[in-house]
Amino acid sequence: MYVWIWRHLPGGLPGKMIGSLVLFLGACALLLFVVFPRIQGKLPWNDVTIDRGTHSSSTPTPGP
């Protein structure tokens, strides 16, 4: 797949380097601004619960 993309990018080596950088940054922007916000509610680390029950004021001492 990467060889196919490299062969189809226009220009010589500098053009291909710039084109591949633009493609990489576009893929990152697509993930950050479109994909991740849509799947944010389905990710497991968003289910955080803080227990506000009784808490002892003394800190436990570490074992020997």
C-alpha positions as CSV (number, residue, x, y, z in Angstrom):
1,M,0.0,0.0,0.0
2,Y,2.8,2.5,0.9
3,V,4.6,1.7,-2.3
4,W,1.4,2.3,-4.3
5,I,1.0,5.7,-2.5
6,W,4.7,6.6,-3.1
7,R,4.5,5.8,-6.8
8,H,1.4,7.9,-7.3
9,L,2.6,11.0,-5.5
10,P,3.6,13.7,-7.9
11,G,7.0,15.3,-8.2
12,G,10.5,14.0,-7.5
13,L,11.9,13.1,-4.1
14,P,11.1,16.5,-2.5
15,G,7.5,16.5,-3.9
16,K,6.9,13.0,-2.7
17,M,8.3,13.8,0.8
18,I,6.1,16.9,1.1
19,G,3.1,14.9,-0.3
20,S,3.6,12.1,2.2
21,L,3.9,14.6,5.0
22,V,0.6,16.2,3.9
23,L,-1.1,12.8,3.8
24,F,0.2,11.9,7.2
25,L,-0.9,15.2,8.8
26,G,-4.3,14.9,7.1
27,A,-4.8,11.4,8.5
28,C,-3.8,12.6,12.0
29,A,-6.2,15.6,11.7
30,L,-9.0,13.3,10.5
31,L,-8.5,11.0,13.5
32,L,-8.3,13.8,16.1
33,F,-11.2,15.9,14.9
34,V,-13.6,13.4,13.4
35,V,-13.0,9.8,14.5
36,F,-11.9,10.1,18.1
37,P,-14.7,12.5,19.1
38,R,-17.3,10.1,17.6
39,I,-16.0,7.1,19.5
40,Q,-15.2,8.8,22.8
41,G,-18.3,7.6,24.6
42,K,-17.5,4.0,23.7
43,L,-14.0,3.9,25.1
44,P,-13.6,2.0,28.4
45,W,-11.5,4.6,30.3
46,N,-14.3,7.1,30.2
47,D,-16.3,5.1,32.8
48,V,-14.7,6.5,35.9
49,T,-16.6,6.3,39.2
50,I,-15.4,8.1,42.3
51,D,-16.6,6.6,45.6
52,R,-17.7,9.4,48.0
53,G,-18.6,7.0,50.8
54,T,-17.1,7.1,54.3
55,H,-13.4,7.5,54.3
56,S,-11.2,7.1,57.4
57,S,-9.1,10.1,58.2
58,S,-6.1,8.1,59.1
59,T,-3.7,7.0,56.4
60,P,-2.8,3.4,56.4
61,T,0.7,2.5,57.3
62,P,2.8,0.4,55.0
63,G,3.6,-3.1,55.9
64,P,7.0,-4.2,57.1
